[in-house]
Amino acid sequence: MDYDLSTSQATLLGIVVVWDFVWKALALWRAGRNGQKGWFIVLLIINSVGVLPIFYLLTHRQNKGGENA
């Protein structure tokens, strides 16, 4: 099998990989810090190009008192 990517395709793929890594890292860090094992496992396994980690981060914000929303 020969997989030749054009420069633009390789660039787009690189951007998507970095995008997914950043959001996944942030969401995994917050889930781990908050002791949410279920979310941690789901976020680790499912690749969603950042959609699931962004959803998690938006729905599990911390209030001023330090409690999760």
N, CA, C and O atoms as a CHARMM CRD file, in Angstrom:
* protein
*
  276
    1    1 MET  N      0.84300  -1.18200   0.00000 PROA 1      0.00000
    2    1 MET  CA     0.00000   0.00000   0.00000 PROA 1      0.00000
    3    1 MET  C      0.88200   1.23700   0.00000 PROA 1      0.00000
    4    1 MET  O      1.86300   1.32700   0.73800 PROA 1      0.00000
    5    2 ASP  N      0.51800   2.15800  -0.82200 PROA 2      0.00000
    6    2 ASP  CA     1.28000   3.38400  -0.94000 PROA 2      0.00000
    7    2 ASP  C      0.40100   4.55400  -0.51300 PROA 2      0.00000
    8    2 ASP  O     -0.61400   4.84200  -1.14800 PROA 2      0.00000
    9    3 TYR  N      0.79500   5.22000   0.55700 PROA 3      0.00000
   10    3 TYR  CA     0.03400   6.34700   1.06700 PROA 3      0.00000
   11    3 TYR  C      0.83900   7.62300   0.84800 PROA 3      0.00000
   12    3 TYR  O      1.67100   7.98700   1.67900 PROA 3      0.00000
   13    4 ASP  N      0.59600   8.28500  -0.24300 PROA 4      0.00000
   14    4 ASP  CA     1.26200   9.54700  -0.52200 PROA 4      0.00000
   15    4 ASP  C      0.31800  10.67900  -0.14200 PROA 4      0.00000
   16    4 ASP  O     -0.80500  10.76300  -0.64000 PROA 4      0.00000
   17    5 LEU  N      0.79200  11.54900   0.75000 PROA 5      0.00000
   18    5 LEU  CA     0.00700  12.71000   1.14500 PROA 5      0.00000
   19    5 LEU  C      0.60200  13.95500   0.50500 PROA 5      0.00000
   20    5 LEU  O      1.82000  14.11700   0.43300 PROA 5      0.00000
   21    6 SER  N     -0.27400  14.81900   0.05000 PROA 6      0.00000
   22    6 SER  CA     0.20700  16.10700  -0.44900 PROA 6      0.00000
   23    6 SER  C      0.63400  16.94200   0.75500 PROA 6      0.00000
   24    6 SER  O      0.34600  16.59000   1.89900 PROA 6      0.00000
   25    7 THR  N      1.30600  18.02300   0.49600 PROA 7      0.00000
   26    7 THR  CA     1.75900  18.90400   1.57400 PROA 7      0.00000
   27    7 THR  C      0.57200  19.44700   2.36000 PROA 7      0.00000
   28    7 THR  O      0.62600  19.51900   3.58800 PROA 7      0.00000
   29    8 SER  N     -0.47900  19.82100   1.68000 PROA 8      0.00000
   30    8 SER  CA    -1.65100  20.36700   2.37200 PROA 8      0.00000
   31    8 SER  C     -2.35200  19.29300   3.20500 PROA 8      0.00000
   32    8 SER  O     -2.84100  19.58100   4.29800 PROA 8      0.00000
   33    9 GLN  N     -2.40300  18.07700   2.70600 PROA 9      0.00000
   34    9 GLN  CA    -3.01300  16.98800   3.47100 PROA 9      0.00000
   35    9 GLN  C     -2.18400  16.66600   4.71100 PROA 9      0.00000
   36    9 GLN  O     -2.73800  16.44300   5.78800 PROA 9      0.00000
   37   10 ALA  N     -0.87700  16.64100   4.56500 PROA 10     0.00000
   38   10 ALA  CA     0.00300  16.36900   5.69700 PROA 10     0.00000
   39   10 ALA  C     -0.10300  17.47500   6.74500 PROA 10     0.00000
   40   10 ALA  O     -0.10200  17.20500   7.94600 PROA 10     0.00000
   41   11 THR  N     -0.19200  18.71000   6.28600 PROA 11     0.00000
   42   11 THR  CA    -0.34600  19.84100   7.20200 PROA 11     0.00000
   43   11 THR  C     -1.66400  19.75000   7.95300 PROA 11     0.00000
   44   11 THR  O     -1.70300  19.93300   9.17000 PROA 11     0.00000
   45   12 LEU  N     -2.74000  19.46900   7.23500 PROA 12     0.00000
   46   12 LEU  CA    -4.04800  19.33200   7.87200 PROA 12     0.00000
   47   12 LEU  C     -4.04500  18.20000   8.88500 PROA 12     0.00000
   48   12 LEU  O     -4.58000  18.35200   9.98300 PROA 12     0.00000
   49   13 LEU  N     -3.45600  17.07400   8.53500 PROA 13     0.00000
   50   13 LEU  CA    -3.37300  15.95100   9.45100 PROA 13     0.00000
   51   13 LEU  C     -2.58600  16.33400  10.70600 PROA 13     0.00000
   52   13 LEU  O     -2.98300  15.97900  11.81600 PROA 13     0.00000
   53   14 GLY  N     -1.49900  17.03900  10.54200 PROA 14     0.00000
   54   14 GLY  CA    -0.70500  17.49400  11.68100 PROA 14     0.00000
   55   14 GLY  C     -1.48600  18.41800  12.59500 PROA 14     0.00000
   56   14 GLY  O     -1.41100  18.30200  13.81800 PROA 14     0.00000
   57   15 ILE  N     -2.23600  19.33700  12.00200 PROA 15     0.00000
   58   15 ILE  CA    -3.05800  20.26200  12.79100 PROA 15     0.00000
   59   15 ILE  C     -4.12200  19.50400  13.57300 PROA 15     0.00000
   60   15 ILE  O     -4.34400  19.79800  14.74800 PROA 15     0.00000
   61   16 VAL  N     -4.78300  18.53700  12.94800 PROA 16     0.00000
   62   16 VAL  CA    -5.81600  17.74600  13.61500 PROA 16     0.00000
   63   16 VAL  C     -5.21700  16.94000  14.76600 PROA 16     0.00000
   64   16 VAL  O     -5.82200  16.84300  15.83400 PROA 16     0.00000
   65   17 VAL  N     -4.04500  16.36700  14.56100 PROA 17     0.00000
   66   17 VAL  CA    -3.39200  15.58000  15.61200 PROA 17     0.00000
   67   17 VAL  C     -3.05200  16.46700  16.81000 PROA 17     0.00000
   68   17 VAL  O     -3.30900  16.08800  17.95300 PROA 17     0.00000
   69   18 VAL  N     -2.48400  17.62800  16.56000 PROA 18     0.00000
   70   18 VAL  CA    -2.14300  18.54500  17.66200 PROA 18     0.00000
   71   18 VAL  C     -3.40700  19.03500  18.35500 PROA 18     0.00000
   72   18 VAL  O     -3.45300  19.09100  19.58400 PROA 18     0.00000
   73   19 TRP  N     -4.43700  19.39300  17.58300 PROA 19     0.00000
   74   19 TRP  CA    -5.71600  19.85200  18.13500 PROA 19     0.00000
   75   19 TRP  C     -6.29600  18.80400  19.08300 PROA 19     0.00000
   76   19 TRP  O     -6.68400  19.12200  20.20700 PROA 19     0.00000
   77   20 ASP  N     -6.35200  17.55800  18.62300 PROA 20     0.00000
   78   20 ASP  CA    -6.91100  16.48200  19.42700 PROA 20     0.00000
   79   20 ASP  C     -6.07200  16.24700  20.67600 PROA 20     0.00000
   80   20 ASP  O     -6.62200  16.05300  21.76000 PROA 20     0.00000
   81   21 PHE  N     -4.74900  16.26100  20.53800 PROA 21     0.00000
   82   21 PHE  CA    -3.86400  16.02700  21.68100 PROA 21     0.00000
   83   21 PHE  C     -4.05400  17.08000  22.76900 PROA 21     0.00000
   84   21 PHE  O     -4.13800  16.74300  23.95000 PROA 21     0.00000
   85   22 VAL  N     -4.12300  18.34400  22.38000 PROA 22     0.00000
   86   22 VAL  CA    -4.26200  19.42400  23.36300 PROA 22     0.00000
   87   22 VAL  C     -5.56900  19.29800  24.13400 PROA 22     0.00000
   88   22 VAL  O     -5.56600  19.35000  25.36400 PROA 22     0.00000
   89   23 TRP  N     -6.68600  19.13200  23.42900 PROA 23     0.00000
   90   23 TRP  CA    -7.97700  19.04200  24.10700 PROA 23     0.00000
   91   23 TRP  C     -8.07800  17.77900  24.95300 PROA 23     0.00000
   92   23 TRP  O     -8.61300  17.81100  26.06100 PROA 23     0.00000
   93   24 LYS  N     -7.56400  16.66600  24.43000 PROA 24     0.00000
   94   24 LYS  CA    -7.60800  15.41500  25.18200 PROA 24     0.00000
   95   24 LYS  C     -6.76000  15.52600  26.44300 PROA 24     0.00000
   96   24 LYS  O     -7.17700  15.07200  27.50800 PROA 24     0.00000
   97   25 ALA  N     -5.58600  16.11800  26.33800 PROA 25     0.00000
   98   25 ALA  CA    -4.70900  16.27800  27.50200 PROA 25     0.00000
   99   25 ALA  C     -5.37900  17.13200  28.57900 PROA 25     0.00000
  100   25 ALA  O     -5.33900  16.78900  29.76100 PROA 25     0.00000
  101   26 LEU  N     -5.99100  18.23800  28.17300 PROA 26     0.00000
  102   26 LEU  CA    -6.68000  19.09500  29.14800 PROA 26     0.00000
  103   26 LEU  C     -7.82300  18.35800  29.83900 PROA 26     0.00000
  104   26 LEU  O     -7.96900  18.43300  31.05900 PROA 26     0.00000
  105   27 ALA  N     -8.62700  17.64900  29.06100 PROA 27     0.00000
  106   27 ALA  CA    -9.77700  16.93800  29.62700 PROA 27     0.00000
  107   27 ALA  C     -9.32500  15.77700  30.51500 PROA 27     0.00000
  108   27 ALA  O     -9.89800  15.56200  31.58400 PROA 27     0.00000
  109   28 LEU  N     -8.31400  15.03100  30.09100 PROA 28     0.00000
  110   28 LEU  CA    -7.80800  13.92800  30.92100 PROA 28     0.00000
  111   28 LEU  C     -7.21700  14.45200  32.21900 PROA 28     0.00000
  112   28 LEU  O     -7.39800  13.84600  33.27500 PROA 28     0.00000
  113   29 TRP  N     -6.52100  15.56100  32.14600 PROA 29     0.00000
  114   29 TRP  CA    -5.92600  16.14600  33.35300 PROA 29     0.00000
  115   29 TRP  C     -7.02000  16.55100  34.34700 PROA 29     0.00000
  116   29 TRP  O     -6.91200  16.28100  35.54300 PROA 29     0.00000
  117   30 ARG  N     -8.07600  17.20300  33.83900 PROA 30     0.00000
  118   30 ARG  CA    -9.15600  17.63000  34.73300 PROA 30     0.00000
  119   30 ARG  C     -9.91800  16.42900  35.29400 PROA 30     0.00000
  120   30 ARG  O    -10.24000  16.40600  36.48200 PROA 30     0.00000
  121   31 ALA  N    -10.20800  15.44400  34.46500 PROA 31     0.00000
  122   31 ALA  CA   -10.93100  14.25800  34.93800 PROA 31     0.00000
  123   31 ALA  C    -10.10900  13.51400  35.98200 PROA 31     0.00000
  124   31 ALA  O    -10.65300  13.05700  36.98800 PROA 31     0.00000
  125   32 GLY  N     -8.81200  13.38900  35.75300 PROA 32     0.00000
  126   32 GLY  CA    -7.95400  12.72300  36.73000 PROA 32     0.00000
  127   32 GLY  C     -7.86600  13.49700  38.02900 PROA 32     0.00000
  128   32 GLY  O     -7.92600  12.91000  39.10900 PROA 32     0.00000
  129   33 ARG  N     -7.72400  14.80500  37.93600 PROA 33     0.00000
  130   33 ARG  CA    -7.63300  15.64800  39.11900 PROA 33     0.00000
  131   33 ARG  C     -8.91700  15.61300  39.93800 PROA 33     0.00000
  132   33 ARG  O     -8.88300  15.70900  41.16500 PROA 33     0.00000
  133   34 ASN  N    -10.05700  15.47400  39.24700 PROA 34     0.00000
  134   34 ASN  CA   -11.34500  15.44400  39.93800 PROA 34     0.00000
  135   34 ASN  C    -11.77400  14.03100  40.32800 PROA 34     0.00000
  136   34 ASN  O    -12.86300  13.84600  40.86900 PROA 34     0.00000
  137   35 GLY  N    -10.93400  13.04000  40.06000 PROA 35     0.00000
  138   35 GLY  CA   -11.24800  11.66700  40.45100 PROA 35     0.00000
  139   35 GLY  C    -12.39800  11.05000  39.66900 PROA 35     0.00000
  140   35 GLY  O    -13.09000  10.17300  40.18700 PROA 35     0.00000
  141   36 GLN  N    -12.61500  11.48600  38.44300 PROA 36     0.00000
  142   36 GLN  CA   -13.71700  10.98100  37.62600 PROA 36     0.00000
  143   36 GLN  C    -13.18500   9.87400  36.71400 PROA 36     0.00000
  144   36 GLN  O    -12.87200  10.10800  35.54700 PROA 36     0.00000
  145   37 LYS  N    -13.09000   8.66900  37.27000 PROA 37     0.00000
  146   37 LYS  CA   -12.48700   7.54400  36.54900 PROA 37     0.00000
  147   37 LYS  C    -13.24000   7.17700  35.27800 PROA 37     0.00000
  148   37 LYS  O    -12.61600   6.85700  34.26700 PROA 37     0.00000
  149   38 GLY  N    -14.55800   7.21600  35.30900 PROA 38     0.00000
  150   38 GLY  CA   -15.36400   6.87900  34.14000 PROA 38     0.00000
  151   38 GLY  C    -15.07000   7.81300  32.97700 PROA 38     0.00000
  152   38 GLY  O    -14.83400   7.36300  31.85600 PROA 38     0.00000
  153   39 TRP  N    -15.08600   9.11100  33.24500 PROA 39     0.00000
  154   39 TRP  CA   -14.78100  10.08200  32.20600 PROA 39     0.00000
  155   39 TRP  C    -13.34600   9.90100  31.71200 PROA 39     0.00000
  156   39 TRP  O    -13.08600   9.99000  30.51200 PROA 39     0.00000
  157   40 PHE  N    -12.42500   9.65100  32.62400 PROA 40     0.00000
  158   40 PHE  CA   -11.02500   9.47300  32.24000 PROA 40     0.00000
  159   40 PHE  C    -10.88800   8.32900  31.23400 PROA 40     0.00000
  160   40 PHE  O    -10.21300   8.47300  30.21500 PROA 40     0.00000
  161   41 ILE  N    -11.52000   7.21000  31.51800 PROA 41     0.00000
  162   41 ILE  CA   -11.43100   6.03800  30.63300 PROA 41     0.00000
  163   41 ILE  C    -12.08100   6.32400  29.27900 PROA 41     0.00000
  164   41 ILE  O    -11.51400   5.99600  28.23700 PROA 41     0.00000
  165   42 VAL  N    -13.26300   6.93200  29.29100 PROA 42     0.00000
  166   42 VAL  CA   -13.95700   7.24600  28.04100 PROA 42     0.00000
  167   42 VAL  C    -13.13100   8.20500  27.19400 PROA 42     0.00000
  168   42 VAL  O    -12.98100   7.99900  25.99000 PROA 42     0.00000
  169   43 LEU  N    -12.59600   9.25200  27.81600 PROA 43     0.00000
  170   43 LEU  CA   -11.79300  10.22800  27.08400 PROA 43     0.00000
  171   43 LEU  C    -10.51200   9.61000  26.53400 PROA 43     0.00000
  172   43 LEU  O    -10.04600   9.99000  25.46000 PROA 43     0.00000
  173   44 LEU  N     -9.95300   8.66900  27.26200 PROA 44     0.00000
  174   44 LEU  CA    -8.72000   8.01700  26.82900 PROA 44     0.00000
  175   44 LEU  C     -8.95200   7.11100  25.62700 PROA 44     0.00000
  176   44 LEU  O     -8.10900   7.03000  24.73400 PROA 44     0.00000
  177   45 ILE  N    -10.09000   6.43200  25.60500 PROA 45     0.00000
  178   45 ILE  CA   -10.35500   5.42400  24.57000 PROA 45     0.00000
  179   45 ILE  C    -10.94100   6.01800  23.29100 PROA 45     0.00000
  180   45 ILE  O    -10.53500   5.63900  22.19200 PROA 45     0.00000
  181   46 ILE  N    -11.88500   6.93900  23.42100 PROA 46     0.00000
  182   46 ILE  CA   -12.61500   7.44200  22.25200 PROA 46     0.00000
  183   46 ILE  C    -11.85100   8.57900  21.57900 PROA 46     0.00000
  184   46 ILE  O    -11.49100   9.56500  22.22300 PROA 46     0.00000
  185   47 ASN  N    -11.61000   8.43200  20.29100 PROA 47     0.00000
  186   47 ASN  CA   -10.98500   9.49100  19.49300 PROA 47     0.00000
  187   47 ASN  C    -12.07700  10.24400  18.76400 PROA 47     0.00000
  188   47 ASN  O    -12.74800   9.69100  17.89400 PROA 47     0.00000
  189   48 SER  N    -12.25400  11.50900  19.11800 PROA 48     0.00000
  190   48 SER  CA   -13.34900  12.28900  18.53800 PROA 48     0.00000
  191   48 SER  C    -12.87500  13.61500  17.96900 PROA 48     0.00000
  192   48 SER  O    -13.68000  14.52900  17.79300 PROA 48     0.00000
  193   49 VAL  N    -11.61000  13.73800  17.68300 PROA 49     0.00000
  194   49 VAL  CA   -11.01600  14.95200  17.13300 PROA 49     0.00000
  195   49 VAL  C    -11.35600  16.15900  18.01000 PROA 49     0.00000
  196   49 VAL  O    -11.63500  17.24400  17.50000 PROA 49     0.00000
  197   50 GLY  N    -11.33100  15.96800  19.30100 PROA 50     0.00000
  198   50 GLY  CA   -11.52300  17.06600  20.23600 PROA 50     0.00000
  199   50 GLY  C    -12.93700  17.34200  20.65600 PROA 50     0.00000
  200   50 GLY  O    -13.15200  18.12400  21.58200 PROA 50     0.00000
  201   51 VAL  N    -13.92600  16.72700  20.00800 PROA 51     0.00000
  202   51 VAL  CA   -15.31900  17.03200  20.31800 PROA 51     0.00000
  203   51 VAL  C    -15.67900  16.57000  21.73400 PROA 51     0.00000
  204   51 VAL  O    -16.22000  17.35700  22.51000 PROA 51     0.00000
  205   52 LEU  N    -15.39400  15.32800  22.08200 PROA 52     0.00000
  206   52 LEU  CA   -15.73600  14.81900  23.41200 PROA 52     0.00000
  207   52 LEU  C    -14.95500  15.53500  24.51500 PROA 52     0.00000
  208   52 LEU  O    -15.55300  15.89600  25.52900 PROA 52     0.00000
  209   53 PRO  N    -13.64600  15.75800  24.36400 PROA 53     0.00000
  210   53 PRO  CA   -12.94300  16.50700  25.40700 PROA 53     0.00000
  211   53 PRO  C    -13.48500  17.92400  25.60300 PROA 53     0.00000
  212   53 PRO  O    -13.58100  18.39300  26.73700 PROA 53     0.00000
  213   54 ILE  N    -13.84100  18.61300  24.51300 PROA 54     0.00000
  214   54 ILE  CA   -14.39700  19.95900  24.64100 PROA 54     0.00000
  215   54 ILE  C    -15.74400  19.89400  25.35700 PROA 54     0.00000
  216   54 ILE  O    -16.02100  20.72200  26.22500 PROA 54     0.00000
  217   55 PHE  N    -16.58500  18.92000  25.00300 PROA 55     0.00000
  218   55 PHE  CA   -17.87000  18.73100  25.68600 PROA 55     0.00000
  219   55 PHE  C    -17.64800  18.51600  27.18400 PROA 55     0.00000
  220   55 PHE  O    -18.31900  19.13200  28.01300 PROA 55     0.00000
  221   56 TYR  N    -16.70800  17.64200  27.52100 PROA 56     0.00000
  222   56 TYR  CA   -16.42200  17.37200  28.93800 PROA 56     0.00000
  223   56 TYR  C    -15.97100  18.63900  29.65600 PROA 56     0.00000
  224   56 TYR  O    -16.47600  18.96100  30.73100 PROA 56     0.00000
  225   57 LEU  N    -15.02500  19.35400  29.06500 PROA 57     0.00000
  226   57 LEU  CA   -14.50300  20.56200  29.70500 PROA 57     0.00000
  227   57 LEU  C    -15.58800  21.62100  29.89500 PROA 57     0.00000
  228   57 LEU  O    -15.59600  22.32500  30.90400 PROA 57     0.00000
  229   58 LEU  N    -16.49500  21.73600  28.94100 PROA 58     0.00000
  230   58 LEU  CA   -17.56900  22.72100  29.06300 PROA 58     0.00000
  231   58 LEU  C    -18.62500  22.31400  30.08300 PROA 58     0.00000
  232   58 LEU  O    -19.20200  23.17400  30.74900 PROA 58     0.00000
  233   59 THR  N    -18.88500  21.02800  30.21400 PROA 59     0.00000
  234   59 THR  CA   -19.93200  20.57200  31.13300 PROA 59     0.00000
  235   59 THR  C    -19.42400  20.30300  32.54200 PROA 59     0.00000
  236   59 THR  O    -20.22600  20.12600  33.45900 PROA 59     0.00000
  237   60 HSD  N    -18.12300  20.26700  32.73300 PROA 60     0.00000
  238   60 HSD  CA   -17.56700  20.01300  34.06600 PROA 60     0.00000
  239   60 HSD  C    -16.65600  21.15200  34.50700 PROA 60     0.00000
  240   60 HSD  O    -15.52000  20.93700  34.92800 PROA 60     0.00000
  241   61 ARG  N    -17.17700  22.35200  34.40000 PROA 61     0.00000
  242   61 ARG  CA   -16.45600  23.53300  34.86200 PROA 61     0.00000
  243   61 ARG  C    -16.50900  23.59000  36.37600 PROA 61     0.00000
  244   61 ARG  O    -17.41800  23.04100  36.99800 PROA 61     0.00000
  245   62 GLN  N    -15.52800  24.25800  36.96300 PROA 62     0.00000
  246   62 GLN  CA   -15.52800  24.42000  38.40900 PROA 62     0.00000
  247   62 GLN  C    -16.18100  25.74100  38.78300 PROA 62     0.00000
  248   62 GLN  O    -15.94500  26.77100  38.15100 PROA 62     0.00000
  249   63 ASN  N    -17.00400  25.69200  39.82100 PROA 63     0.00000
  250   63 ASN  CA   -17.59500  26.90500  40.34400 PROA 63     0.00000
  251   63 ASN  C    -16.59000  27.60500  41.23100 PROA 63     0.00000
  252   63 ASN  O    -15.50900  27.07200  41.48000 PROA 63     0.00000
  253   64 LYS  N    -16.92600  28.79100  41.71100 PROA 64     0.00000
  254   64 LYS  CA   -16.01200  29.54000  42.58200 PROA 64     0.00000
  255   64 LYS  C    -15.68500  28.77400  43.84900 PROA 64     0.00000
  256   64 LYS  O    -14.59200  28.92500  44.39300 PROA 64     0.00000
  257   65 GLY  N    -16.60700  27.95400  44.33000 PROA 65     0.00000
  258   65 GLY  CA   -16.38900  27.18600  45.54700 PROA 65     0.00000
  259   65 GLY  C    -15.55100  25.93500  45.31400 PROA 65     0.00000
  260   65 GLY  O    -15.27500  25.20400  46.26600 PROA 65     0.00000
  261   66 GLY  N    -15.14200  25.67100  44.09300 PROA 66     0.00000
  262   66 GLY  CA   -14.30900  24.52000  43.78400 PROA 66     0.00000
  263   66 GLY  C    -15.08500  23.26600  43.43900 PROA 66     0.00000
  264   66 GLY  O    -14.48700  22.21800  43.19400 PROA 66     0.00000
  265   67 GLU  N    -16.43000  23.35600  43.41400 PROA 67     0.00000
  266   67 GLU  CA   -17.24100  22.20300  43.08200 PROA 67     0.00000
  267   67 GLU  C    -17.48900  22.18000  41.58700 PROA 67     0.00000
  268   67 GLU  O    -17.49500  23.22500  40.93700 PROA 67     0.00000
  269   68 ASN  N    -17.69400  20.98000  41.03400 PROA 68     0.00000
  270   68 ASN  CA   -17.96500  20.84600  39.60000 PROA 68     0.00000
  271   68 ASN  C    -19.40700  21.19000  39.29800 PROA 68     0.00000
  272   68 ASN  O    -20.29100  21.02500  40.13800 PROA 68     0.00000
  273   69 ALA  N    -19.63100  21.66700  38.09500 PROA 69     0.00000
  274   69 ALA  CA   -20.98700  22.01900  37.66200 PROA 69     0.00000
  275   69 ALA  C    -21.78000  20.76800  37.37500 PROA 69     0.00000
  276   69 ALA  O    -22.94800  20.85100  36.99600 PROA 69     0.00000
